[in-house]
């Protein structure tokens, strides 16, 4: 038996990148998959190609969530798994503390925080009659480290982490068998990453390939993660294999945040090799 047989799963931002990989993994695990996305053209094409259901949705709009809830109740009787994956990075040019544009900041928080909260609210209402379920919020390693050129994004993902813990505890206190956890990707080479990488490259006067090579060199495991790496972690949290896990986080970043001494040791080793004393 596949781990998600008989489950109904909803993935926001499911038309590309990490969201699409999660939806495909869920389907392979036996789930009935519904994806939503702001890009209706791509969403419909991806859904048709993979055998998903698709609903156009702006996760910031309460009316859209009400429509998604009503459709899911009508078609499937409720929901078992929700992945709050839809996200907005913001403008790199306007992302530092000195030049942040407040409209850009508000859009980042609207999508990443308000959209996730609205999703959690909808999921609880849909899962309660089913006797339980699993909510997985896609956060980021940006919640764990400084993001001086994307301050709103980092702060918003830190808020997602705090929200995850609060939703998890609320469900426990309400004696609901609804688990809520977060997954924190590191550097995943997706269209979103490339879009942000181009902004960084333009600011530095280098190429996107230069930015990608520099990024990979900073990952202890030496290479980017893939969307499938994220999907595996999310599928675990969605399944009964994680039935006693709630309020926690899984960081999938190749050791970048977990191996704090890595960069220092590399720099120290190079400095030692370059020292005149090492050549004496």
N, C-alpha and C positions, 0 to 999 in steps of 0.2 A: 504493500500500500504506500502510495506517495504521501509525503508529509502534509500536503495541503488539500488532499482529496475532500470534496464536499464543501470547501471553504469559498466564500465570496470575498474577493479582494479588490480594493480600490487604490489606484496609484495616481496621485496628482503629478502634473508635469511629466506624463508618461509617454510623450511622443518622441523623445530622443534621449540620448545620453544615459545617465544612471537610471532615470525613471523607466526607460524602455527596457534596459537590462533586467531591472527588478520584475517588471511585468512578464517578460519572457521566462524568467526563472520561476516565478509563481505558476505560470501555466505549465511548465515542465514538471512542477511538483503537484499538479492536479487541480489547481484552483480555477474557479471561474473568474476571469479578470476583466475589470472595468478600468479604463484609463481616462483621465481628463487632461485637458491642456488648453492654453490660450490660443494656440495655433490650430485652428479647426481643420485647415487643409491638410497639414501634416498628420494631425491626429487621426483623421478619417482614413488616410492612406495607410498608416501604420496599423491601425485596428483591423482594416480589411485584410492586410497582408498576414497578420498574425492570428486572426480569429478572436480578437478582443472586442468588447463593446467600447464605444467612445462617446463621451459627452464633452461638449465645449464648456469651458469653465474659466472664469477669473476668480482665483481663490480669495481675493480681497472682497468680492461681492457677496454679501449675505444672501441675496436673492438667488445667486447661482448655487450656493450650498443648499438652500431650501429645495431648489429644483433637483439637484443631485440626490438629496435625501429621499424626496418623494419618488423619484424614478427607481432608486435602489430598493426601497420598500415595496413598490408595486411589482417590480420585475423579479426580485430575489428574496423578498421577505425580511431583509435586513442585511447586515454586514458583519464579517468576521475579522477582516484585516484592513487597516488603513495605513498607507504610507504617505506621509506629508513630505513630498519631494520637491514640489514647485518652489523655485527660488529666484531671486534677483540679486545680482552682484553689485550693481551700481557703477558709476563712472570712475575709472581710475584717475582721470584728470581732476576730478572734483572730490576725490576720496580721502584726502589728508585732513588733519584737524584744522589746518589754517585756511584751506580753500573750499571746504565742504559746502555744497549747495543744499540748502535745507529741503528743497523739493525732492532732490535725489535721495537724501537721507530718509525722508518720509516714505518714499516709494519702497526703499529697501526694507524698512521696518514693516510697512503695510503688507508686503508679500511674504516676507520671511517669518514675521512674528504674528501679525494679525491673521494671516492666511493659515498658519499652523494652529493657532488657537481656535479659529472657526472650524477647522477640520477635526480637531479633538472633540469639540462640542458636538459636532454632527455625529462623530463615531460613537460617542458614549450613548447618544439617543438611539442609534441604530443597533448597537451591540447589547444594550441592556436587555431587550426582550429575548435575545438569542442565548442569554446566560453567560456571556463573556466574549472576549476577543483580544486582539493585539493591535496596538497603535505603535507605529515606528516613525519617528521624526528624523528626517535627514538634517543633521547639523553640519559641523565642519571642524577641522582642526583649528580653524580661525577662532573658534570659541575658546581655545586653549592657549593661544599665542598672541603676541602683538601683531596688529595689522595696520601699520601707520599710514598706508596709502589706500586702505579700504576700511576706514574706521567704523563706518556704519554697518558694513557687512559683518565684520568681526563681532561687533557689539550685538547685532541681531542674532547671530548664531549662538552667542553666549546666552541670550534670552531664551532661545529655543531649548537649550540644555536645562535652564532653570524651569521653564514651563513643563518640560518632560517630567521632571521630578515631582512637580506639584500635581500634575494630572495623575501620575502613578499613585501618589499618596492619597489623593482624593478618592480614587476608585477603590483603594483598599479600605479607607474609612467608611465608604458607602457599601462595603461588602459586595462590590462588583468584581467579577472575575475578569476584569479588563486590565491588561498589562500595557504599560507605556514605557518605551525605551528609545534611546537615540543612537544613531550611527553617525560617526564623524569621519568623512572621507578626508584624505590628504590631497595629493595632486593627482587627479584623474584626468587623463587626456581626452577631453570631450570638446564639443563645439564651444561650450561656455568657457572652458579653460583657454582655448585658442583665442576667443574674442578678448578675454582679459589679457592674455599674453601679448597680443598685438598692441594693446594700449601701453603695456610695460615696455615693449620693444621700441615703440615710437618715442616714449619719454627718455629712454636710454640711448637712442640712436643706434640700435643694433637690430638684428633680425629676430623673427619669431623662433627660428631654430636655435639661435644663441640663448634665448631665454629658456627654451625647453631643455637644452643641454645643461645650463647652469642649475635649473631646478632639479633635474635628475641627479646631478652630482651632489646635491644636498640631502638626498634621501639615503639613509644607511643601507637599504637593500639595493640601491643603485639604479632603480628604474621607476617609471610611473606605475600607479595602480591602474587597473582597468575597471570599467563599469561592472564587469562580472564579479570582481572582488567585492564590490559593494553589495551586489545582489545576493551573494552567498551569505554575507552577514545578516542582511535583512531577512532572508528566507529562514534562517535559523531562529531569529527573534519572533518571526510570525508563527512558527510551528510549536507543537507541543514539546519539542526538545527543550524549549526555553520556558516551560510552564511555570517555573518558580523564579523567573527573572523579571523584575520590574523596577523602574526608576533608575536603571543603570545605563551605561554608555559602552559602545564598542568603537574603538578608534582603529581605523583601517588606513594606515599611512606609511607603511614600510619602515616604521621605527622612527620617523622624523620627530615626533613629540615624545616618544617613550625613551629614546636613547639620547638623553640630554648631553652626555659627555662626548658624543660622537664627533661633532664639529670641532670642539676644543681639542680633542685628542689628535685629530687630523692636522689641525693647524700647528699644534705643539710639535708633532712629529716632523712636519715640514720645516718648521723653524729650527728644529734641532739639526736636521740634515743640512740646512743652509748655513748654519753657524760656522764661523772660522774654526771654532774649537773642534768641530766634528771632522775637520779636514787636516788637523794638525798631527 
